[in-house]
Amino acid sequence: MMLYQSRRNMDFALFIFCAYLFIAKLMAYSITDVIVLKKDLFKNYDRQIIPVMDMNSSVKVSMYFSLLSVYELDMKNQLLSTSAAFKISWRDELMVWNLTNYSGIDRLTVTLASIWKPDVIILNSVSTQKMLTNDDDDHYVTVNHDGLIEWWAYVNLQTHCKVDMTNYPFETQTCDINVTKSYLNDQSEILRSEGDSLSLANFVPNGEWEVLSFYSYGQVFFRSNTEISGLQLKIKMKRKRTFYTWNFLMPSISLSIADCFSFLLPAKSSEKLGLSIFVFLANAVLIRLFNDSMPPNSDDVSNFGRLLWINILISGLVIMMNVIITSLFYCKSPKCISKCCFNCTDVFKCRKFTKRCKCCKHDHSKEKEVKKKTNNKIESPTAEVKEEYTLITNGNISIQVKEGFDQLYIHQNGMKIQLGAIIDYMDINKRIAWSDVSRNIDIIASTFIFLAYAILYFVHIKILSLI
């Protein structure tokens, strides 16, 4: 048993010793070994030759894209400013070596300008097609012993983005970054996505935009009437709504409410027209601020912009109606007042209700009076009811009003003229003037304008998906 344990310990020690010698051999390369390796690799190397042994094959270039930040989406100029990192990897068959021949060196650091590299360009970059590097690029890359090269390129991009203004400023935008190569054929290199090729792990949040999704797919582009393959990166972003809600939507709602309340001011007040004109001008300023942030040649019509234009149209109608109401208020002759105005006045002043109450009260008092008279008759059956008259005299003219029968008599020079019953419009409480008509229009207009604004905002808020 002791002999077996001793042999087992010796085997373990021998394994540790061999592993140490192997690691020491791998790590024990000097600067001379690196110089020799580089000299052998670049002895017959030409960076202008595609690094494949079979010239009929292509270099397969894999791309990994990481979005770092979205700086701005200029709606007026339709430009997207971003910061991104590209990891571009390919296999260089001319940069392959045997580990055992060079003291176990498994990787080498070289400048990008000394080796062949794929000329990746951003096709929809502003002004010119942006190349990720220039010919004199002195960035360093790592070359593995099997020829695998990985190149990280950190760039600030400014690309064209076709914006959709339909729901601006409460919209979702999708912008493209088109990546392809400078070669006009697919025989030299093929661009492809690397597995999970897109990442938002290092993304710095933007104060205005929220990135919803980030994806890529293969795309065929046309350059110089030639089809060329590449990748299209799509960034789907949603605008944060807090700023635009409090700076555009809430002021618009407040002005609309003020427009409705302008009808509640009396017609003789000078502020009635002043308030409606102020709302009109404020809506005009709001539209001007809104239009300044939009592209001048936009093909799409903004739903929120349309809401503002309808608001200013309604404000113009409110001004016109307030002018008409003020003019009617100062009319003198009531002869042209339509009969329907009497009914409207009765409704708005609750005359029918009060009249009904008065009738009930009158019937109740009359019933009490009849009951009282009946009691009086029972107590004194010989009592007679005395008719009462009201007599108004002026010179030789006297007017006799018989109470209880609503009859009017005029006496002049011995003649007695009966004019009949006193009709209702002689009651001053039942007379109607142009001031009543203007007030009726105030009430009707405020109701319709309020309903119009309510329907308008409800429809547009549903369209803009704010609720």
KOLLOTI-571641 format. One line per field, with one value per residue (C-alpha): residue in one letter; x, y, z. Coordinates in pm, 1 decimal, decimal comma. Last residue first. Layout:
% KOLLOTI-571641
residuo	(A; ...)
X	(X; ...)
Y	(Y; ...)
Z	(Z; ...)
END
This chain:
% KOLLOTI-571641
residuo	(I; L; S; L; I; K; I; H; V; F; Y; L; I; A; Y; A; L; F; I; F; T; S; A; I; I; D; I; N; R; S; V; D; S; W; A; I; R; K; N; I; D; M; Y; D; I; I; A; G; L; Q; I; K; M; G; N; Q; H; I; Y; L; Q; D; F; G; E; K; V; Q; I; S; I; N; G; N; T; I; L; T; Y; E; E; K; V; E; A; T; P; S; E; I; K; N; N; T; K; K; K; V; E; K; E; K; S; H; D; H; K; C; C; K; C; R; K; T; F; K; R; C; K; F; V; D; T; C; N; F; C; C; K; S; I; C; K; P; S; K; C; Y; F; L; S; T; I; I; V; N; M; M; I; V; L; G; S; I; L; I; N; I; W; L; L; R; G; F; N; S; V; D; D; S; N; P; P; M; S; D; N; F; L; R; I; L; V; A; N; A; L; F; V; F; I; S; L; G; L; K; E; S; S; K; A; P; L; L; F; S; F; C; D; A; I; S; L; S; I; S; P; M; L; F; N; W; T; Y; F; T; R; K; R; K; M; K; I; K; L; Q; L; G; S; I; E; T; N; S; R; F; F; V; Q; G; Y; S; Y; F; S; L; V; E; W; E; G; N; P; V; F; N; A; L; S; L; S; D; G; E; S; R; L; I; E; S; Q; D; N; L; Y; S; K; T; V; N; I; D; C; T; Q; T; E; F; P; Y; N; T; M; D; V; K; C; H; T; Q; L; N; V; Y; A; W; W; E; I; L; G; D; H; N; V; T; V; Y; H; D; D; D; D; N; T; L; M; K; Q; T; S; V; S; N; L; I; I; V; D; P; K; W; I; S; A; L; T; V; T; L; R; D; I; G; S; Y; N; T; L; N; W; V; M; L; E; D; R; W; S; I; K; F; A; A; S; T; S; L; L; Q; N; K; M; D; L; E; Y; V; S; L; L; S; F; Y; M; S; V; K; V; S; S; N; M; D; M; V; P; I; I; Q; R; D; Y; N; K; F; L; D; K; K; L; V; I; V; D; T; I; S; Y; A; M; L; K; A; I; F; L; Y; A; C; F; I; F; L; A; F; D; M; N; R; R; S; Q; Y; L; M; M)
X	(-5316,1; -5051,3; -5083,6; -5049,1; -5371,8; -5553,1; -5429,3; -5545,1; -5900,4; -5940,3; -5796,4; -6038,7; -6341,5; -6280,8; -6204,7; -6529,0; -6730,0; -6592,4; -6661,4; -7019,8; -7094,0; -6926,1; -7119,3; -7459,2; -7400,7; -7264,2; -7539,7; -7799,1; -7614,6; -7627,5; -8002,1; -8058,6; -7867,3; -8079,6; -8385,9; -8658,8; -8969,5; -9113,3; -9011,4; -9155,3; -9500,0; -9675,9; -9565,8; -9830,7; -10146,7; -10369,8; -10726,2; -10958,4; -10932,0; -11277,2; -11359,6; -11592,4; -11695,1; -11810,2; -11546,0; -11269,3; -11279,2; -11030,4; -11113,8; -10869,0; -10963,4; -10734,2; -11035,2; -10915,1; -10859,7; -11069,1; -10840,3; -10998,8; -10806,1; -10924,6; -10876,5; -11013,3; -10699,9; -10500,0; -10690,8; -10592,1; -10868,2; -10806,6; -11118,7; -11228,0; -11540,2; -11702,2; -11794,0; -12108,7; -12147,2; -12497,3; -12374,0; -12145,7; -11957,4; -12014,3; -11930,7; -11613,5; -11514,3; -11568,5; -11366,0; -11079,0; -11099,6; -11101,2; -10795,5; -10611,6; -10681,1; -10561,7; -10240,9; -10176,8; -10263,5; -10030,2; -9746,7; -9792,9; -9808,9; -9500,7; -9308,7; -9414,1; -9307,5; -8973,7; -8918,1; -9034,0; -8826,8; -8503,7; -8303,3; -8141,3; -8468,0; -8689,7; -8428,4; -8414,0; -8793,6; -8803,6; -8519,2; -8730,1; -8976,0; -8720,9; -8597,9; -8640,7; -8857,3; -8615,2; -8473,2; -8161,0; -7858,9; -7560,1; -7554,0; -7589,9; -7256,7; -7079,9; -7214,2; -7109,2; -6754,4; -6739,8; -6841,9; -6566,7; -6302,7; -6420,6; -6400,6; -6038,3; -5963,3; -6119,3; -5878,6; -5585,7; -5679,1; -5714,4; -5358,8; -5229,9; -5396,0; -5247,7; -4905,9; -4978,7; -5071,1; -4752,2; -4788,6; -4535,6; -4335,8; -4120,2; -3966,4; -3902,0; -3788,4; -3949,4; -3806,2; -3898,5; -4253,0; -4327,1; -4201,9; -4412,5; -4717,8; -4685,8; -4654,0; -4975,2; -5155,0; -5054,0; -5185,6; -5527,2; -5547,0; -5468,7; -5739,0; -5995,0; -5894,4; -5908,6; -6249,3; -6406,0; -6169,5; -6358,0; -6652,2; -6993,0; -7039,8; -7003,7; -6722,5; -6838,2; -6772,5; -6398,1; -6404,2; -6398,3; -6086,4; -5916,5; -5974,4; -5816,7; -5518,4; -5461,9; -5479,7; -5218,4; -4993,9; -5018,0; -4932,1; -4631,8; -4384,6; -4516,3; -4585,0; -4280,0; -4040,5; -4204,5; -4236,9; -3913,2; -3868,5; -3866,7; -3577,2; -3537,8; -3179,0; -3134,4; -2798,2; -2784,7; -2509,5; -2340,5; -2370,6; -2289,1; -2507,8; -2354,8; -2507,5; -2220,7; -2320,2; -2640,7; -2684,5; -2785,9; -2871,7; -2793,9; -2958,0; -2904,7; -3077,9; -3110,8; -3429,4; -3609,1; -3343,8; -3489,6; -3424,6; -3414,7; -3182,0; -2971,0; -2865,1; -2497,7; -2479,4; -2205,7; -2421,0; -2623,9; -2484,6; -2524,7; -2354,8; -2513,2; -2360,6; -2110,6; -2281,5; -2146,6; -1938,0; -1789,9; -1451,8; -1264,3; -1508,8; -1813,7; -1767,8; -1741,6; -1480,0; -1529,8; -1707,2; -2051,1; -2216,9; -2549,5; -2653,0; -3031,6; -3268,3; -3607,6; -3806,3; -4087,0; -4302,2; -4441,6; -4295,3; -4385,1; -4651,8; -4646,4; -4295,7; -4122,2; -3748,0; -3520,2; -3186,4; -2857,9; -2550,6; -2313,5; -2083,0; -1827,9; -1590,2; -1422,0; -1260,4; -1164,7; -968,5; -945,3; -713,3; -727,1; -416,6; -385,4; -97,8; -318,8; -270,9; -356,1; -422,2; -250,4; -363,9; -118,4; -354,5; -169,2; -420,5; -711,5; -950,1; -1324,3; -1402,6; -1676,3; -1860,0; -1868,4; -2094,2; -2280,3; -2244,8; -2498,8; -2248,0; -2041,0; -1722,6; -1527,6; -1198,4; -1102,4; -747,6; -421,4; -130,0; 128,0; -115,4; -300,3; 10,0; 129,5; 90,1; 169,0; 4,7; 90,0; 466,2; 561,8; 938,6; 906,2; 920,2; 697,2; 412,6; 387,4; 295,9; -1,8; -8,4; -53,8; -390,5; -531,9; -857,6; -1110,0; -1243,8; -1403,5; -1514,4; -1691,0; -1757,8; -2017,2; -2089,5; -2396,9; -2520,1; -2831,9; -2905,7; -3244,7; -3152,4; -3459,4; -3503,0; -3145,2; -3128,1; -2870,8; -2595,7; -2694,4; -2433,4; -2216,6; -2375,6; -2172,4; -2132,2; -1968,7; -1861,3; -1729,1; -1520,5; -1506,2; -1213,3; -1303,0; -1204,2; -1076,5; -735,5; -683,4; -406,6; -595,6; -463,6; -591,7; -278,3; -226,4; -67,4; 221,7; 401,8; 720,0; 940,5; 656,1; 598,4; 962,4; 1078,9; 793,6; 883,5; 1255,4; 1182,7; 953,0; 1213,6; 1478,0; 1254,0; 1268,7; 1063,5; 1056,4; 689,3; 605,9; 910,9; 842,0; 484,6; 600,6; 874,5; 622,3; 376,0; 649,0; 742,8; 379,6; 326,1; 645,6; 530,7; 195,5; 369,4; 602,5; 306,1; 132,0; 446,7; 470,9; 102,9; 146,7; 462,1; 282,2; 0,0)
Y	(5707,7; 5905,4; 5682,3; 5977,5; 5872,4; 5831,3; 6174,1; 6312,1; 6176,6; 6284,8; 6628,0; 6700,6; 6554,0; 6772,7; 7082,0; 7044,2; 6976,5; 7293,7; 7496,5; 7365,0; 7445,2; 7788,0; 7874,8; 7781,5; 7978,5; 8286,7; 8270,1; 8286,3; 8580,3; 8763,3; 8698,7; 8823,0; 9142,1; 9176,7; 9218,0; 8989,5; 9084,6; 8826,5; 8995,6; 9322,1; 9167,7; 9332,7; 9025,9; 8820,3; 8987,1; 9210,8; 9105,4; 9324,0; 9685,9; 9791,2; 10153,3; 10360,2; 10696,2; 10976,8; 11218,9; 10958,8; 10636,2; 10356,7; 10008,1; 9716,3; 9361,3; 9107,6; 8946,3; 8936,5; 9308,1; 9532,6; 9801,8; 10144,8; 10406,1; 10769,0; 11043,9; 11393,9; 11499,2; 11194,8; 10930,0; 10576,2; 10364,2; 10020,9; 9820,4; 9571,2; 9357,3; 9306,9; 8954,8; 8963,4; 8847,4; 8722,9; 8370,0; 8486,9; 8196,8; 7957,4; 8221,0; 8306,5; 7940,1; 7926,5; 8241,1; 8082,9; 7766,8; 7973,8; 8165,1; 7846,3; 7705,1; 8028,5; 8009,9; 7656,4; 7741,5; 8043,7; 7837,5; 7571,1; 7837,2; 8007,5; 7678,5; 7620,9; 7971,1; 7912,1; 7599,5; 7756,1; 8062,7; 7864,9; 8160,3; 7940,7; 7763,5; 8073,5; 8257,0; 7974,8; 7974,5; 8349,1; 8326,2; 8081,7; 8363,2; 8552,2; 8896,0; 9146,1; 9388,4; 9414,1; 9749,5; 9861,5; 9653,1; 9683,0; 9316,3; 9206,2; 9367,7; 9206,3; 8863,3; 8907,8; 9010,3; 8719,3; 8482,4; 8610,4; 8578,7; 8224,4; 8132,6; 8250,6; 8042,9; 7740,0; 7785,8; 7828,8; 7502,4; 7323,7; 7434,4; 7306,9; 6967,1; 6943,9; 7000,1; 6717,3; 6487,2; 6579,3; 6579,1; 6365,2; 6460,0; 6701,1; 6980,4; 7234,2; 6965,6; 7031,6; 7208,5; 7560,2; 7441,5; 7381,5; 7720,7; 7890,2; 7682,4; 7786,9; 8153,7; 8127,2; 7956,8; 8245,8; 8494,1; 8325,0; 8292,8; 8665,3; 8751,7; 8547,2; 8720,0; 9071,4; 9011,8; 8945,6; 9174,8; 9489,5; 9381,6; 9480,2; 9129,6; 8972,6; 8714,5; 8353,6; 8327,1; 8379,0; 8066,0; 7835,7; 8002,0; 7980,6; 7603,3; 7585,7; 7791,2; 7551,8; 7246,7; 7397,3; 7491,8; 7128,5; 6972,1; 7183,4; 7247,5; 7009,3; 6716,8; 6790,8; 6762,1; 6453,3; 6255,9; 6061,1; 5986,9; 5620,7; 5468,0; 5174,2; 5137,6; 4930,5; 4803,7; 4713,8; 4479,6; 4443,1; 4302,1; 4490,2; 4533,0; 4752,0; 5059,6; 5269,4; 5158,1; 4968,6; 4801,6; 4444,6; 4388,8; 4131,1; 4180,7; 4381,9; 4452,6; 4712,1; 4756,6; 5006,8; 5278,0; 5560,9; 5909,4; 6252,0; 6222,0; 5949,0; 5638,6; 5526,8; 5191,0; 4953,6; 4638,4; 4746,5; 4472,8; 4354,9; 4058,9; 3775,0; 3534,0; 3739,6; 3919,0; 3877,4; 4071,4; 3877,7; 3962,8; 3965,8; 3805,5; 4002,5; 4290,5; 4668,5; 4686,6; 4967,2; 4745,9; 4766,1; 4900,8; 5086,1; 5246,0; 5276,9; 5479,4; 5378,9; 5651,7; 5627,0; 5936,6; 6176,9; 6490,4; 6405,5; 6143,0; 6161,6; 6307,6; 5987,2; 6045,2; 5925,2; 5907,2; 6019,1; 5925,4; 6097,6; 5845,6; 5870,7; 5575,7; 5311,6; 5038,4; 4704,6; 4468,1; 4095,1; 3881,8; 3501,1; 3367,4; 3039,7; 3184,6; 3470,7; 3826,9; 4111,6; 4460,1; 4793,8; 5127,1; 5306,1; 5382,7; 5520,1; 5383,0; 5543,4; 5373,1; 5321,1; 5458,3; 5720,8; 5751,4; 6125,8; 6419,6; 6244,4; 5866,6; 5652,4; 5396,2; 5352,2; 5188,5; 4871,1; 4842,5; 4495,1; 4479,8; 4349,9; 4395,8; 4664,5; 4955,8; 4772,2; 4772,3; 4442,1; 4246,9; 3876,6; 3571,2; 3208,6; 3230,1; 2877,0; 2910,2; 3000,9; 2668,6; 2491,0; 2736,5; 2681,5; 2990,2; 3148,3; 3507,1; 3434,3; 3265,8; 3587,9; 3495,7; 3772,9; 3979,0; 4321,1; 4448,5; 4778,6; 5024,7; 5298,6; 5663,6; 5812,7; 6125,2; 6079,6; 6342,0; 6439,5; 6808,4; 6939,6; 6630,4; 6630,6; 6303,6; 6351,8; 6189,5; 5823,5; 5634,8; 5322,3; 5091,1; 4772,1; 4604,1; 4268,1; 4204,2; 3890,1; 3913,2; 3602,4; 3640,4; 3506,0; 3198,4; 3177,8; 3301,9; 2985,3; 3059,5; 3352,6; 3684,5; 3921,8; 4089,5; 4458,9; 4386,6; 4205,7; 3949,8; 3781,5; 3839,9; 3971,8; 3645,6; 3542,6; 3879,4; 3897,4; 3555,6; 3637,1; 3962,4; 3784,8; 3514,7; 3779,9; 3956,1; 3643,3; 3330,4; 3140,6; 3148,3; 2836,8; 2648,2; 2748,2; 2629,4; 2290,5; 2255,0; 2337,7; 2083,2; 1820,4; 1894,1; 1885,7; 1548,3; 1408,0; 1519,5; 1345,5; 1022,4; 1033,2; 1075,4; 771,8; 562,4; 650,1; 563,6; 223,4; 145,8; 234,5; 0,0)
Z	(-2470,3; -2659,5; -2965,4; -3208,2; -3380,9; -3046,8; -2937,2; -3271,6; -3237,2; -2872,5; -2942,4; -3227,2; -3049,2; -2742,5; -2951,5; -3149,7; -2833,2; -2670,6; -2985,9; -2999,9; -2635,2; -2644,3; -2960,8; -2813,4; -2493,0; -2667,3; -2932,0; -2653,4; -2500,4; -2831,2; -2854,7; -2499,3; -2577,3; -2888,8; -2667,5; -2532,0; -2327,9; -2090,8; -1763,9; -1896,3; -1911,3; -2209,6; -2400,0; -2224,1; -2352,8; -2141,2; -2218,7; -2421,6; -2522,7; -2397,3; -2483,9; -2265,7; -2410,7; -2184,8; -2300,4; -2271,1; -2068,1; -2154,6; -2030,6; -1976,2; -1884,2; -1710,5; -1541,1; -1180,3; -1166,4; -1380,9; -1513,2; -1573,6; -1766,1; -1744,7; -1998,3; -1934,9; -1753,5; -1658,7; -1467,3; -1359,6; -1206,2; -1058,9; -1004,1; -740,0; -753,4; -417,7; -319,0; -111,4; 248,8; 342,9; 410,3; 689,2; 851,9; 566,6; 315,1; 502,3; 500,5; 127,6; 86,2; 277,7; 69,1; -244,0; -117,7; -26,6; -370,4; -526,5; -323,0; -446,2; -802,5; -789,8; -645,4; -908,4; -1175,5; -1032,7; -1039,9; -1397,4; -1485,5; -1314,9; -1519,8; -1839,7; -1769,0; -1723,4; -1860,7; -2128,4; -2211,2; -2214,7; -2419,1; -2670,2; -2696,8; -2753,1; -3004,6; -3204,3; -3263,3; -3468,9; -3365,3; -3645,1; -3446,0; -3150,3; -3263,9; -3077,5; -3186,7; -2948,2; -2847,6; -3208,3; -3299,5; -3002,1; -3098,4; -3461,8; -3361,1; -3115,1; -3395,4; -3625,5; -3351,2; -3272,0; -3640,9; -3650,0; -3338,2; -3511,4; -3801,6; -3560,1; -3391,5; -3727,5; -3810,8; -3475,3; -3525,2; -3876,9; -3723,8; -3478,8; -3765,9; -3948,7; -4326,2; -4512,2; -4820,3; -4620,2; -4822,6; -4545,0; -4297,8; -3959,0; -3653,8; -3769,7; -3843,2; -3474,4; -3362,9; -3631,3; -3540,6; -3176,0; -3278,7; -3486,6; -3197,7; -2970,7; -3228,0; -3240,7; -2862,1; -2823,8; -3079,7; -2879,8; -2554,6; -2701,3; -2857,9; -2518,7; -2329,8; -2432,9; -2217,5; -2353,8; -2489,4; -2146,2; -2109,3; -2117,7; -2491,3; -2436,5; -2217,9; -2522,9; -2664,0; -2324,0; -2331,4; -2677,9; -2562,5; -2271,1; -2501,0; -2735,4; -2444,5; -2319,4; -2657,7; -2756,6; -2474,6; -2206,0; -2439,0; -2652,2; -2357,3; -2205,0; -2526,7; -2565,0; -2933,8; -3027,3; -3217,2; -3454,9; -3577,1; -3892,5; -4015,6; -4384,8; -4493,1; -4828,9; -5178,8; -5497,1; -5802,5; -6069,7; -6231,6; -6089,5; -5739,7; -5670,6; -5333,2; -5244,1; -4878,0; -4612,4; -4275,9; -3959,7; -3626,9; -3352,1; -3154,6; -2933,0; -2898,6; -2687,2; -2821,0; -2659,6; -2360,6; -2521,1; -2333,2; -2362,9; -2542,9; -2429,2; -2425,0; -2729,0; -2953,1; -3308,5; -3477,0; -3285,6; -3533,9; -3734,1; -4017,7; -4368,9; -4615,6; -4906,0; -5050,7; -5381,8; -5624,7; -5513,2; -5754,2; -5749,5; -5478,6; -5227,7; -4984,2; -4818,1; -4505,6; -4520,3; -4192,0; -4187,2; -3970,2; -3831,0; -3656,4; -3399,0; -3359,1; -3102,5; -3263,6; -3541,1; -3614,6; -3995,2; -4023,8; -4137,9; -4158,2; -4436,6; -4260,3; -4417,6; -4218,1; -3979,9; -3820,5; -3542,4; -3567,3; -3353,4; -3565,5; -3410,4; -3635,9; -3582,4; -3796,4; -3817,2; -4000,0; -3804,7; -3596,2; -3484,4; -3615,1; -3377,7; -3513,6; -3465,2; -3610,5; -3838,7; -4126,6; -4426,8; -4676,6; -4489,2; -4253,0; -4198,5; -4540,6; -4559,0; -4888,1; -4934,8; -4837,0; -4552,1; -4517,7; -4703,2; -4833,5; -4519,9; -4650,9; -4575,6; -4763,8; -4650,0; -4519,8; -4662,6; -4427,0; -4340,7; -4298,0; -4023,3; -3810,0; -3668,1; -3342,9; -3357,9; -3213,6; -3133,0; -3073,0; -2957,0; -3003,1; -3372,7; -3556,2; -3302,9; -3352,8; -3727,7; -3930,5; -4119,1; -4247,6; -4620,1; -4560,5; -4410,1; -4236,3; -4173,0; -3883,3; -3863,4; -3523,4; -3581,6; -3297,0; -3322,1; -3245,2; -3405,1; -3584,7; -3798,5; -4064,0; -4208,2; -4257,1; -4069,0; -3855,6; -3726,0; -3534,0; -3264,2; -3061,5; -3069,4; -2869,2; -2856,2; -3112,3; -3144,1; -3484,2; -3551,8; -3908,1; -4079,6; -4397,6; -4614,8; -4853,8; -5195,0; -5395,2; -5752,6; -5644,7; -5442,9; -5193,1; -5045,9; -4913,8; -5189,7; -5323,9; -5253,8; -4915,8; -5081,5; -4866,2; -5000,8; -4696,9; -4479,0; -4292,0; -4271,9; -4146,1; -3896,3; -3756,1; -3737,7; -3557,3; -3311,4; -3244,2; -3186,5; -2940,9; -2729,6; -2691,5; -2364,8; -2307,6; -2506,7; -2382,3; -2024,4; -2062,1; -2191,4; -1924,4; -1649,5; -1785,3; -1788,5; -1425,9; -1307,7; -1474,8; -1319,5; -975,3; -1027,2; -1136,2; -830,8; -595,6; -744,1; -706,8; -335,0; -276,3; -443,8; -238,0; 86,3; 0,0)
END
